[in-house]
């Protein structure tokens, strides 16, 4: 099974162009199932049945969330589908297993005032503060994922056009637009970036104190710190800024399909969960304006 997992992961990397983070998640999920097979004395993948997979999922429920169970089943389905397609198996046992129903969770977001308060926190007195300011402005101006942001290289930025080439899930390209404030912050940071550079060959846009590419974890910690400084008593994380970007655009009447394109969503369904905020806005307007509300 180890060999087949390796071939599947290689397929995800080479043919599907999945990110290293996504491939690692698949690897973890499949190794969990491998341990289950060993425990149940299932020696070959051909012996796996839908009943075995259901038992595995029930077994996982004791210490995993419903979302994690959903993802692990999805990983198994993709794996068995690959094995079937490549001729390693003649059947797909996971196809008859129903996914657990996920609870509908509304995205958490910041108000416009909270975002503005957060953006005011970096004091621009050091290269790192200029970097942080540019990061916060870019996240809010573009709605990009934090993983997309830390993977940006210098050549992905076009200051004159006010655009950034973003590589999303599956390395799918899209163009993000930089607003005036984000552009100013980015120009200021690029002037300061030379003070962080240790190796002139480093092409990463955002650098840490060692002159290396900034990590997702570092951005998460930075945002939490500035949120506390701004007096925002919520669990603020990078994706919340992405949620805020989408929510604020929809509240201003931007068409859902345009927001879909800006976020880089494959389908409109993924973007529709933000429409709850527009409904809330409509209710607010109704309450304020209708004579009998």
C-alpha positions in Angstrom: 0.0 0.0 0.0 2.9 2.4 0.7 3.9 2.2 -3.0 0.4 3.0 -4.2 0.1 5.9 -1.8 3.4 7.2 -3.1 2.1 6.9 -6.7 -1.1 8.7 -5.8 0.7 11.6 -4.1 3.0 11.9 -7.1 -0.1 12.0 -9.3 -1.5 14.8 -7.2 1.7 16.8 -7.5 2.6 16.2 -11.1 -0.8 15.8 -12.9 -3.1 17.7 -10.6 -0.6 20.4 -9.5 -1.8 20.3 -5.9 0.0 22.4 -3.3 2.5 20.7 -0.9 0.1 21.5 2.0 -2.8 19.7 0.3 -0.7 16.7 -0.6 0.5 16.4 3.0 -3.1 16.3 4.2 -3.9 13.5 1.8 -0.8 11.6 3.0 -1.8 11.9 6.6 -5.4 10.7 5.9 -4.2 7.7 3.9 -1.7 6.6 6.5 -4.5 6.8 9.1 -6.4 4.3 7.0 -3.4 2.1 6.5 -3.0 1.8 10.3 -6.7 0.9 10.5 -6.2 -1.8 7.9 -3.2 -3.3 9.8 -5.2 -3.3 13.0 -8.1 -5.1 11.3 -5.8 -7.6 9.6 -6.8 -6.4 6.1 -3.8 -7.2 4.0 -4.7 -6.0 0.6 -6.7 -3.0 -0.8 -8.7 -5.5 -2.9 -10.1 -6.8 0.4 -11.4 -3.4 1.6 -15.2 -3.1 1.5 -17.7 -0.3 2.1 -18.4 -1.9 5.5 -14.7 -1.6 6.4 -14.7 2.1 5.5 -17.8 2.8 7.5 -16.2 1.0 10.5 -13.1 3.1 10.0 -15.1 6.4 10.0 -17.0 5.4 13.1 -13.7 4.5 14.8 -12.4 8.0 13.9 -15.5 9.8 15.3 -14.3 9.3 18.9 -11.6 11.9 18.6 -12.2 13.8 15.3 -14.7 16.5 14.3 -17.3 15.9 11.6 -15.4 18.1 9.2 -12.2 15.9 9.7 -14.3 12.8 9.1 -15.7 14.4 5.9 -12.2 15.2 4.7 -10.8 11.7 5.4 -13.6 10.1 3.5 -13.0 12.5 0.6 -9.3 11.5 0.6 -10.2 7.8 0.5 -12.6 8.4 -2.4 -10.0 10.2 -4.4 -7.4 7.5 -3.7 -9.7 4.6 -4.7 -10.9 6.6 -7.7 -7.2 6.9 -8.8 -6.6 3.2 -8.2 -9.6 2.3 -10.3 -8.7 4.7 -13.1 -5.1 3.4 -13.3 -6.1 -0.2 -13.2 -4.8 -1.1 -9.8 -8.3 -2.1 -8.6 -11.5 -3.3 -10.2 -13.9 -1.6 -7.7 -14.4 1.5 -5.7 -15.5 0.6 -2.2 -15.7 4.2 -0.9 -18.3 5.2 -3.6 -21.1 3.6 -1.6 -20.3 5.3 1.6 -22.3 8.5 2.4 -20.5 11.6 3.7 -21.5 12.9 7.1 -23.7 15.9 7.0 -21.7 19.0 7.8 -23.2 21.8 10.0 -23.6 25.0 8.1 -21.2 27.5 9.6 -21.4 31.2 8.7 -18.1 32.8 8.0 -16.7 35.0 10.8 -15.7 38.5 9.7 -14.6 41.9 11.0 -16.7 45.1 10.7 -15.3 47.9 8.5 -14.3 49.9 11.6 -12.5 46.9 13.1 -10.6 46.3 9.8 -9.6 50.0 9.7 -8.5 49.8 13.3 -6.3 46.8 12.6 -4.7 48.4 9.5 -3.7 51.5 11.7 -1.7 49.4 14.1 1.7 49.0 12.4 3.7 52.2 13.1 6.0 52.1 10.0 9.1 52.8 12.1 11.0 49.6 11.1 11.3 47.5 8.0 9.2 44.8 9.7 6.5 47.2 10.6 6.4 48.3 6.9 6.2 44.7 5.9 3.3 44.0 8.3 1.4 47.1 7.1 1.8 45.9 3.5 0.6 42.4 4.4 -2.5 43.6 6.2 -3.4 46.1 3.4 -2.9 43.4 0.7 -5.0 40.8 2.5 -7.9 43.2 2.8 -7.4 44.7 -0.6 -7.3 41.4 -2.5 -9.1 38.9 -0.3 -6.3 36.4 -1.0 -5.5 33.4 1.2 -2.6 33.7 3.6 -0.9 30.7 1.8 -1.2 32.6 -1.5 0.3 35.7 0.1 3.4 34.1 1.6 4.0 32.3 -1.8 4.2 35.6 -3.7 7.5 36.4 -5.4 8.7 39.9 -6.5 7.9 39.2 -10.1 4.3 38.5 -9.3 3.7 42.2 -8.4 3.0 44.9 -11.0 3.0 48.2 -9.2 2.4 50.3 -12.3 -0.8 48.3 -13.2 -1.8 47.8 -9.6 -2.1 44.0 -10.0 -0.7 40.9 -8.4 -0.6 37.5 -10.0 -1.9 35.0 -7.4 -1.5 31.3 -7.5 -4.5 29.7 -5.8 -5.5 26.1 -5.1 -4.2 23.7 -7.7 -1.7 26.5 -8.8 -4.6 28.1 -10.6 -3.7 31.6 -11.6 -5.8 34.7 -11.1 -5.2 38.4 -11.0 -5.8 40.4 -7.8 -6.2 44.2 -7.8 -4.3 46.5 -5.4 -6.2 49.5 -4.1 -4.6 52.9 -3.5 -3.8 52.3 0.2 -2.4 48.8 -0.4 -0.3 50.1 -3.3 1.2 52.9 -1.0 2.0 50.4 1.7 3.5 47.9 -0.8 5.7 50.6 -2.3 6.9 51.7 1.2 7.7 48.0 2.1 9.6 47.4 -1.2 11.9 50.4 -0.3 12.5 48.8 3.1 12.8 45.2 1.9 16.5 45.6 1.1 17.1 46.0 4.9 15.8 42.4 5.4 17.6 40.8 2.4 20.4 38.4 3.3 20.7 36.6 0.0 20.2 38.6 -3.2 18.9 35.5 -4.9 15.9 35.4 -2.6 12.8 36.2 -4.7 10.1 35.9 -2.0 8.1 39.1 -1.7 7.7 39.0 2.1 10.7 38.2 4.2 11.3 37.3 7.9 14.1 38.6 10.1 16.5 36.0 8.6 15.9 37.1 5.1 13.9 34.0 4.2 10.3 33.6 2.9 7.8 34.5 5.6 5.7 31.5 6.9 1.9 31.2 7.3 2.4 30.8 11.0 4.3 34.0 11.3 1.5 35.9 9.6 -1.1 34.3 11.9 0.9 35.4 15.0 1.4 38.9 13.6 -2.3 39.4 12.9 -3.3 38.2 16.4 -0.8 40.6 17.9 -2.1 43.7 16.0 -5.7 42.7 16.7 -5.1 42.7 20.4 -3.3 46.1 20.1 -6.4 47.4 18.2 -8.7 46.2 21.0 -10.5 43.6 18.9 -11.6 41.0 21.3 -12.2 38.2 18.8 -10.1 35.3 17.6 -8.7 37.1 14.6 -7.0 35.0 12.0 -5.9 35.7 8.4 -8.9 34.0 6.8 -11.2 36.3 8.7 -9.8 39.2 6.7 -10.6 37.2 3.5 -14.2 36.7 4.9 -14.3 40.5 5.7 -13.2 41.3 2.1 -16.1 39.3 0.6 -18.6 40.4 3.1 -17.9 44.1 2.7 -18.0 43.9 -1.1 -21.4 42.1 -1.0 -22.8 44.6 1.5 -21.9 47.4 -1.0 -23.9 45.6 -3.7 -21.1 43.9 -5.7 -22.5 41.1 -7.9 -21.8 37.6 -6.3 -20.1 36.4 -9.5 -17.6 39.2 -9.4 -16.8 38.3 -5.8 -16.4 34.7 -6.8 -13.8 35.7 -9.4 -11.9 37.9 -6.9 -11.8 35.1 -4.3 -10.7 32.5 -6.8 -13.6 30.2 -6.0 -14.2 27.4 -8.5 -18.0 27.4 -8.1 -20.6 30.0 -7.0 -21.7 27.7 -4.2 -18.5 28.4 -2.3 -19.2 32.1 -2.5 -22.9 32.0 -1.6 -22.3 31.4 2.0 -21.3 35.1 2.3 -24.8 36.2 1.1 -26.1 35.9 4.7 -24.5 39.3 5.4 -26.3 40.9 2.5 -29.6 39.6 3.9 -28.7 41.1 7.3 -28.0 44.4 5.5 -31.3 44.3 3.8 -33.1 43.6 7.1 -31.3 46.6 8.6 -32.3 48.9 5.8 -35.9 47.6 6.0 -36.0 48.2 9.7 -34.8 51.8 9.3 -36.9 52.8 6.3 -40.2 50.9 6.3 -43.0 52.9 8.0 -44.5 49.8 9.7 -41.3 47.9 10.5 
